[in-house]
Amino acid sequence: MSMKQYLLIAISSLLSAVLAVLAYRYIDPPKEVIIRETVAARYTNFDQMDVSKQRLFLSASPTDFSSAAEAVIPAVVNIKTIQGGGGFDLWGSASVGSASGSGVIISDDGYIVTNNHVIEDSDEIEVTLNDKREYRAELIGTDPSTDLALIKVNAKDLPSLEFGNSDSLRVGEWVLAIGNPFNLESTVTSGIVSAKGRSIDILEGQDRIESFIQTDAAVNPGNSGGALVNTNGELIGINTAIITRSGRYEGYSFAVPINLVRKVVRDLRDYGVVQRGILGVFIDEMTNEMAKRLNLDAVEGVYINRVTPDSGADDAGLTKGDVIIGINGVKTKTLPEMQEQLGRYRPGNAIKIEIIRDGNRQDVEVILKNKSNSTALVTAKNEDILLDLGFELRELTREEQRRLDVDGVKVISIYRGSRVERTNMDPGFVITKIDNRPVDEVEDLVNYLERASGKIMLEGIYEGYSGEYYYAFPLD
């Protein structure tokens, strides 16, 4: 067979193959093939399944946040405050300042939580809802220790948010930050939880609680007091602060955990002040050197370096050298985490403290007390009366009663410029009588002050000095 014939056969075969393929595609068009990566099967015992992990995964799984945003936006409001009404500037004109922030409706009858710094020193508070309705708000109470405030508008059937569980948050979980700044209406940004239990040293006072949720969701001025929610639309924090050098958002925002917010706003609603349960210890953050000295397995926990006499911790037998590693089953690896957990309880509450003592773990039950070293709940009335006069009081400890051989209440601080300071009274004065009536509890003294009028005479002693001392001041 010649070369020409071989070439003709090859070309004919090629053309036949091409025609066959074309005919097949015309008769049976190609189907879409989806290749799925196979994953090894996992088996679990339902009795041992970690429900919290399942719940977290489900709440963080969507990447379309529209449903959560639509549910939350109506409950986030703008708050405008007016300060200094009635003052005058150098030109004789009334000087009025204003501030703006956000708030979250937490009940359909008008209770709104926001930041204390949003409404601080305000004379008037105006609330604008997402649908443009405007209300004048009443201040219910504030808590500078957590930078929270509770206000209320006179309205019904308002949209409100469901509280979530900030303890269940995991680092890396998706969250939304929603605010209502004055000139932008509602703003929604997304990010992830960057850290928990953050302390950034922005609050003041000995009772401050800084255990923030850190996120990278963009939060700018005007969004303070707004909502931090999970992808189910549940409220898990109140946006409070950012770290910035420029005055604008730079990647760090911080929110008060909702489990702490829940307790604070309930106290403000019911009592007008926060019922702060005091453990009665002086504490240090655990360091690597301390952990080595104490033979601890990890650099975790809070070290007790002193116990207040007659405090809840003292009554329960806690001592210097104990390391607190948990409260009511919640691990407290750091000082902020411990403060957050304690901040959820009131005086009189019994809590289980997990400690390490001499290398051994044990549980101790502690009944928390208040700053006056009793288990009584404080009222706004008590705080207002003592604040107006200008001093703080507490009951004597058992050791002080034994040592001084008296009953009374002790002055622990005096406010500068107050009526009490003008009497030349000093801290440490033990009040034994008021208008010649014996006093042994703070509540007794406050109740008498509430009913009294005119001039008051306090009688008492100073430890280490002989004789009685007398201080008089007007109530009006």
C-alpha positions as CSV (number, residue, x, y, z in Angstrom):
1,M,0.0,0.0,0.0
2,S,1.4,3.4,-1.0
3,M,2.2,6.3,1.4
4,K,-0.7,8.3,-0.1
5,Q,-3.2,5.5,0.8
6,Y,-1.9,5.4,4.4
7,L,-2.4,9.2,4.7
8,L,-5.9,9.0,3.3
9,I,-6.9,6.3,5.8
10,A,-5.5,8.3,8.8
11,I,-7.4,11.4,7.8
12,S,-10.6,9.5,7.3
13,S,-10.2,7.9,10.7
14,L,-9.7,11.3,12.4
15,L,-12.7,12.8,10.7
16,S,-14.9,9.8,11.7
17,A,-13.8,10.3,15.4
18,V,-14.6,14.0,15.4
19,L,-18.0,13.4,13.8
20,A,-18.8,10.7,16.4
21,V,-18.0,13.0,19.3
22,L,-20.0,15.9,17.8
23,A,-23.0,13.5,17.3
24,Y,-22.8,12.2,20.9
25,R,-22.7,15.7,22.3
26,Y,-25.7,16.7,20.2
27,I,-27.7,13.7,21.2
28,D,-26.7,13.6,25.0
29,P,-25.6,17.1,26.2
30,P,-22.9,17.1,29.0
31,K,-24.0,16.9,32.6
32,E,-22.6,19.0,35.5
33,V,-20.4,16.9,37.8
34,I,-19.9,18.0,41.4
35,I,-16.9,16.6,43.2
36,R,-17.3,16.6,47.0
37,E,-14.4,16.1,49.3
38,T,-14.9,13.1,51.5
39,V,-14.6,13.4,55.2
40,A,-14.1,10.5,57.6
41,A,-17.2,9.7,59.5
42,R,-17.4,10.8,63.2
43,Y,-19.4,9.1,65.9
44,T,-20.5,10.5,69.2
45,N,-22.3,9.5,72.3
46,F,-25.3,11.9,72.8
47,D,-24.9,11.6,76.6
48,Q,-21.4,13.0,76.3
49,M,-21.9,15.5,73.5
50,D,-20.7,19.0,74.3
51,V,-23.9,21.0,73.8
52,S,-22.2,24.3,74.2
53,K,-19.8,23.6,71.3
54,Q,-22.7,22.6,69.1
55,R,-24.6,25.7,70.0
56,L,-21.6,27.9,69.3
57,F,-21.0,26.4,65.9
58,L,-24.6,26.9,64.9
59,S,-24.7,30.5,66.1
60,A,-21.5,31.4,64.3
61,S,-22.0,29.5,61.0
62,P,-23.9,31.9,58.7
63,T,-21.9,34.3,56.6
64,D,-25.1,36.2,55.6
65,F,-25.9,38.4,58.5
66,S,-29.0,40.1,57.0
67,S,-31.5,38.2,59.2
68,A,-29.7,39.1,62.4
69,A,-29.3,42.7,61.4
70,E,-33.0,43.1,60.4
71,A,-34.0,41.7,63.8
72,V,-31.6,43.9,65.8
73,I,-31.7,47.3,64.1
74,P,-35.3,48.3,65.3
75,A,-34.2,47.9,69.0
76,V,-31.0,50.1,68.7
77,V,-31.7,53.7,69.4
78,N,-30.0,57.1,69.2
79,I,-29.5,58.9,72.5
80,K,-28.9,62.7,72.6
81,T,-28.1,64.4,75.9
82,I,-28.1,68.1,76.8
83,Q,-25.7,69.3,79.6
84,G,-25.3,72.6,81.4
85,G,-28.7,74.0,80.9
86,G,-29.0,77.2,82.9
87,G,-25.3,78.1,82.8
88,F,-23.9,81.2,81.2
89,D,-20.7,81.8,79.2
90,L,-18.5,84.9,79.2
91,W,-20.8,86.8,76.9
92,G,-23.9,86.3,79.1
93,S,-25.5,83.7,76.8
94,A,-26.8,80.4,78.1
95,S,-24.1,77.7,77.7
96,V,-25.5,74.4,76.6
97,G,-23.5,71.3,75.6
98,S,-24.7,68.1,74.0
99,A,-23.5,64.6,73.4
100,S,-24.7,61.7,71.4
101,G,-24.5,57.9,71.6
102,S,-26.5,54.7,71.1
103,G,-28.6,52.5,73.3
104,V,-30.4,49.2,73.3
105,I,-34.0,48.5,74.1
106,I,-34.1,45.6,76.5
107,S,-37.8,45.4,77.3
108,D,-41.0,46.3,75.4
109,D,-42.1,48.8,78.1
110,G,-39.2,51.1,77.4
111,Y,-36.1,50.2,79.5
112,I,-32.9,51.0,77.5
113,V,-29.3,50.2,78.5
114,T,-26.4,52.4,77.3
115,N,-23.0,53.6,78.5
116,N,-22.6,55.8,81.6
117,H,-20.3,58.1,79.7
118,V,-23.0,58.7,77.1
119,I,-25.5,60.2,79.6
120,E,-23.0,61.4,82.3
121,D,-23.7,64.9,83.7
122,S,-26.8,65.3,81.4
123,D,-29.8,67.4,82.3
124,E,-32.0,66.1,79.5
125,I,-32.0,62.8,77.7
126,E,-33.7,62.4,74.3
127,V,-34.2,59.1,72.6
128,T,-34.8,58.6,68.9
129,L,-36.0,55.2,67.7
130,N,-35.1,53.7,64.4
131,D,-38.5,54.6,63.0
132,K,-37.9,58.3,63.9
133,R,-40.2,58.4,67.0
134,E,-38.7,60.6,69.7
135,Y,-39.1,60.4,73.5
136,R,-37.8,62.2,76.6
137,A,-36.1,59.6,78.8
138,E,-35.8,59.2,82.6
139,L,-32.5,58.2,84.2
140,I,-33.1,55.1,86.3
141,G,-29.5,54.6,87.5
142,T,-25.8,54.5,86.6
143,D,-22.9,52.2,87.4
144,P,-19.5,53.9,86.6
145,S,-17.7,50.8,87.7
146,T,-18.9,49.0,84.5
147,D,-19.7,52.2,82.5
148,L,-23.3,51.2,82.2
149,A,-26.5,53.2,82.6
150,L,-30.2,52.4,82.6
151,I,-32.8,54.8,81.2
152,K,-36.5,54.5,80.5
153,V,-39.0,56.0,78.0
154,N,-42.7,56.1,78.5
155,A,-43.8,53.7,75.7
156,K,-45.3,50.3,75.1
157,D,-44.8,47.4,72.7
158,L,-41.3,48.5,71.7
159,P,-39.0,46.2,69.8
160,S,-36.5,44.7,72.2
161,L,-33.5,42.3,72.1
162,E,-33.2,38.9,73.6
163,F,-30.2,38.4,75.9
164,G,-27.7,35.8,74.8
165,N,-25.0,34.1,76.8
166,S,-21.6,35.9,76.7
167,D,-19.9,33.0,78.5
168,S,-20.5,30.8,75.5
169,L,-18.6,33.1,73.1
170,R,-15.5,31.7,71.6
171,V,-12.5,33.6,70.2
172,G,-13.0,33.6,66.4
173,E,-16.8,33.6,66.5
174,W,-18.6,36.0,64.2
175,V,-20.3,39.0,65.8
176,L,-22.2,42.2,64.7
177,A,-21.8,45.6,66.1
178,I,-24.9,47.8,65.7
179,G,-25.2,51.4,66.7
180,N,-27.4,54.4,66.0
181,P,-25.2,57.5,65.8
182,F,-27.0,60.8,65.5
183,N,-26.2,61.7,61.9
184,L,-26.0,58.2,60.3
185,E,-29.1,56.4,61.5
186,S,-28.3,52.6,62.1
187,T,-24.9,51.3,61.3
188,V,-24.0,47.6,61.1
189,T,-20.5,46.2,61.1
190,S,-19.2,42.7,61.4
191,G,-16.1,41.1,62.9
192,I,-14.9,38.3,65.1
193,V,-14.3,37.9,68.8
194,S,-10.6,38.7,69.2
195,A,-10.3,38.1,72.9
196,K,-12.3,37.8,76.1
197,G,-11.6,39.1,79.6
198,R,-9.7,42.1,78.4
199,S,-8.7,44.9,80.8
200,I,-7.7,48.2,79.1
201,D,-7.5,50.5,82.2
202,I,-10.1,53.0,81.1
203,L,-12.5,52.9,84.1
204,E,-11.9,54.6,87.4
205,G,-12.5,53.6,91.1
206,Q,-11.6,50.7,93.3
207,D,-14.8,48.8,92.3
208,R,-14.2,49.0,88.6
209,I,-14.8,45.8,86.6
210,E,-13.0,45.5,83.3
211,S,-13.5,42.2,81.6
212,F,-14.3,43.3,78.0
213,I,-15.1,41.3,74.9
214,Q,-12.6,42.5,72.3
215,T,-13.7,42.4,68.7
216,D,-12.4,43.7,65.3
217,A,-15.9,44.9,64.3
218,A,-15.7,48.6,63.4
219,V,-17.1,50.8,66.2
220,N,-16.8,54.6,65.9
221,P,-17.7,57.5,68.2
222,G,-21.5,57.6,68.4
223,N,-21.8,53.9,68.5
224,S,-21.0,53.8,72.2
225,G,-23.8,52.0,74.1
226,G,-24.9,50.1,71.0
227,A,-25.4,46.3,70.6
228,L,-22.9,43.6,70.1
229,V,-24.9,40.5,68.9
230,N,-24.2,37.0,67.6
231,T,-25.4,35.8,64.3
232,N,-28.6,34.6,65.8
233,G,-29.4,38.3,66.7
234,E,-29.0,37.7,70.5
235,L,-27.5,40.5,72.6
236,I,-24.1,39.4,73.9
237,G,-22.5,42.7,74.8
238,I,-22.8,46.5,75.0
239,N,-20.2,48.3,72.9
240,T,-18.2,50.6,75.1
241,A,-14.7,51.7,73.9
242,I,-12.1,51.6,71.2
243,I,-8.3,51.9,71.4
244,T,-7.2,54.6,69.0
245,R,-4.5,57.2,68.4
246,S,-6.4,59.0,65.6
247,G,-9.8,59.3,67.2
248,R,-11.2,56.9,64.7
249,Y,-11.6,53.1,64.6
250,E,-8.3,51.3,64.3
251,G,-9.1,47.6,64.7
252,Y,-9.8,47.3,68.5
253,S,-13.3,47.6,70.0
254,F,-14.5,46.5,73.4
255,A,-17.9,45.5,74.8
256,V,-19.2,44.8,78.3
257,P,-20.3,41.1,78.5
258,I,-24.1,40.7,78.6
259,N,-24.0,38.3,81.5
260,L,-22.6,41.2,83.6
261,V,-24.9,43.7,82.0
262,R,-27.9,41.6,82.9
263,K,-27.1,41.8,86.6
264,V,-26.2,45.5,86.7
265,V,-29.4,46.6,84.9
266,R,-31.6,44.4,87.1
267,D,-30.1,46.0,90.2
268,L,-30.5,49.5,88.8
269,R,-34.1,48.8,87.9
270,D,-34.9,47.2,91.3
271,Y,-32.8,49.3,93.7
272,G,-31.5,52.4,91.8
273,V,-27.9,51.3,92.7
274,V,-25.8,48.2,91.9
275,Q,-25.6,45.6,94.7
276,R,-21.9,44.9,94.7
277,G,-21.0,41.6,96.5
278,I,-17.6,42.0,98.1
279,L,-15.4,38.9,98.6
280,G,-13.1,40.6,101.1
281,V,-9.6,39.9,99.8
282,F,-6.6,41.8,98.4
283,I,-5.4,40.0,95.3
284,D,-2.5,39.8,92.8
285,E,-2.4,38.6,89.2
286,M,-0.5,35.3,88.9
287,T,3.0,35.6,87.5
288,N,5.4,32.9,86.2
289,E,7.7,33.4,89.2
290,M,4.7,33.0,91.7
291,A,3.5,29.9,89.8
292,K,6.9,28.3,90.1
293,R,7.2,29.2,93.8
294,L,3.7,27.7,94.5
295,N,4.4,24.6,92.3
296,L,1.4,25.3,90.1
297,D,0.9,23.4,86.9
298,A,0.0,26.6,84.9
299,V,0.4,30.4,85.3
300,E,-3.3,30.8,86.0
301,G,-5.5,32.0,88.8
302,V,-5.5,34.9,91.3
303,Y,-3.3,35.0,94.4
304,I,-4.7,36.2,97.7
305,N,-2.1,38.3,99.6
306,R,-4.4,39.6,102.4
307,V,-7.9,38.8,103.8
308,T,-10.2,41.6,105.3
309,P,-11.2,40.7,108.9
310,D,-14.8,39.6,109.3
311,S,-15.3,39.6,105.5
312,G,-17.0,36.8,103.7
313,A,-13.6,35.4,102.7
314,D,-12.5,35.5,106.4
315,D,-15.6,33.8,107.6
316,A,-15.1,31.0,105.0
317,G,-11.5,30.4,106.1
318,L,-9.7,31.8,103.0
319,T,-6.1,32.8,103.9
320,K,-3.1,34.5,102.4
321,G,-1.4,32.2,99.9
322,D,-4.6,30.7,98.5
323,V,-5.0,30.8,94.7
324,I,-8.5,31.3,93.3
325,I,-9.0,29.3,90.1
326,G,-12.8,29.2,89.8
327,I,-16.1,30.7,90.9
328,N,-19.3,28.6,90.8
329,G,-17.8,26.2,88.3
330,V,-16.5,29.0,85.9
331,K,-12.7,29.1,85.6
332,T,-11.0,32.4,86.5
333,K,-7.6,32.3,84.9
334,T,-7.0,36.0,85.2
335,L,-8.0,38.9,87.6
336,P,-10.5,40.5,85.1
337,E,-12.2,37.1,84.7
338,M,-12.6,36.8,88.5
339,Q,-13.9,40.4,88.8
340,E,-16.5,39.7,86.1
341,Q,-17.7,36.6,87.9
342,L,-17.9,38.3,91.3
343,G,-19.7,41.3,89.7
344,R,-22.7,39.0,88.9
345,Y,-23.5,38.4,92.6
346,R,-25.1,40.5,95.4
347,P,-24.4,40.7,99.1
348,G,-25.9,37.7,100.8
349,N,-25.3,35.4,97.8
350,A,-23.4,32.2,98.6
351,I,-20.8,31.3,96.0
352,K,-18.5,28.3,95.6
353,I,-14.8,29.4,95.3
354,E,-12.4,26.8,93.9
355,I,-8.9,27.3,95.3
356,I,-5.4,25.8,95.3
357,R,-3.9,25.6,98.8
358,D,-0.6,23.9,99.4
359,G,-0.8,22.2,96.1
360,N,-4.3,20.7,96.7
361,R,-7.6,21.8,95.1
362,Q,-10.6,22.4,97.3
363,D,-13.9,24.2,97.2
364,V,-14.9,26.8,99.8
365,E,-18.4,28.4,100.2
366,V,-18.3,32.1,100.7
367,I,-21.2,34.4,101.6
368,L,-20.6,37.8,100.0
369,K,-21.0,41.0,101.9
370,N,-21.3,44.7,101.0
371,K,-18.8,47.6,101.5
372,S,-20.3,48.1,105.0
373,N,-19.2,44.5,105.8
374,S,-22.8,43.2,106.1
375,T,-25.0,41.1,103.9
376,A,-27.7,43.8,103.7
377,L,-28.7,45.2,100.3
378,V,-27.9,48.8,99.7
379,T,-30.6,51.3,98.6
380,A,-30.3,54.4,96.5
381,K,-31.7,56.3,99.5
382,N,-28.8,55.1,101.8
383,E,-26.2,56.0,99.2
384,D,-27.7,59.4,98.5
385,I,-28.0,60.5,102.1
386,L,-24.4,59.5,103.0
387,L,-23.1,61.0,99.7
388,D,-24.9,64.3,100.4
389,L,-23.4,64.5,103.8
390,G,-20.0,63.5,102.5
391,F,-18.8,60.3,104.1
392,E,-18.7,56.5,103.8
393,L,-19.5,54.2,106.7
394,R,-19.2,50.5,107.6
395,E,-20.0,48.3,110.6
396,L,-17.3,47.5,113.1
397,T,-15.6,44.1,112.8
398,R,-15.8,41.6,115.6
399,E,-12.1,42.3,116.4
400,E,-12.7,46.0,116.5
401,Q,-15.7,45.6,118.8
402,R,-13.6,43.4,121.1
403,R,-10.6,45.7,121.0
404,L,-12.5,49.0,121.5
405,D,-15.2,47.6,123.7
406,V,-17.9,49.6,121.9
407,D,-20.7,49.2,119.4
408,G,-20.8,51.7,116.5
409,V,-20.1,52.3,112.8
410,K,-16.7,53.4,111.4
411,V,-16.1,56.3,109.0
412,I,-13.9,54.9,106.3
413,S,-13.7,58.0,104.0
414,I,-14.7,61.7,103.9
415,Y,-15.4,63.6,100.7
416,R,-13.5,66.9,100.1
417,G,-15.7,70.0,100.5
418,S,-18.6,68.2,102.2
419,R,-20.5,69.1,105.3
420,V,-18.8,66.4,107.3
421,E,-15.3,67.6,106.2
422,R,-16.1,71.1,107.5
423,T,-16.6,69.6,111.0
424,N,-12.9,68.6,110.9
425,M,-13.8,64.9,111.4
426,D,-11.1,62.4,110.3
427,P,-11.5,59.0,108.7
428,G,-11.3,56.3,111.4
429,F,-13.8,58.0,113.7
430,V,-16.2,55.5,115.3
431,I,-19.7,56.8,115.6
432,T,-21.3,55.4,118.8
433,K,-24.3,57.8,119.2
434,I,-26.4,60.2,117.0
435,D,-28.3,62.8,119.0
436,N,-27.5,60.7,122.1
437,R,-29.1,57.6,120.6
438,P,-26.9,54.5,120.4
439,V,-25.8,53.4,116.9
440,D,-24.4,49.9,115.9
441,E,-25.5,49.6,112.3
442,V,-25.2,51.8,109.2
443,E,-28.9,51.2,108.4
444,D,-29.9,52.5,111.9
445,L,-27.9,55.7,111.3
446,V,-29.3,56.3,107.8
447,N,-32.9,55.7,109.0
448,Y,-32.5,58.3,111.7
449,L,-30.9,60.8,109.3
450,E,-33.9,60.3,106.9
451,R,-36.4,61.3,109.6
452,A,-34.3,64.0,111.3
453,S,-34.1,67.8,110.6
454,G,-32.1,70.7,111.8
455,K,-28.7,70.1,113.4
456,I,-27.3,66.6,114.1
457,M,-24.8,65.7,116.8
458,L,-22.5,62.7,116.3
459,E,-20.6,61.3,119.3
460,G,-17.8,58.8,119.1
461,I,-14.2,57.8,119.7
462,Y,-10.9,57.4,117.8
463,E,-8.8,54.3,118.4
464,G,-5.7,55.2,120.3
465,Y,-7.1,58.4,121.7
466,S,-8.8,58.9,125.0
467,G,-12.2,60.5,125.6
468,E,-15.2,61.1,123.4
469,Y,-15.4,63.4,120.4
470,Y,-18.4,65.4,119.1
471,Y,-19.2,66.7,115.7
472,A,-22.3,68.8,114.8
473,F,-23.6,69.8,111.3
474,P,-26.9,71.0,109.8
475,L,-29.0,68.6,107.7
476,D,-30.7,71.4,105.7
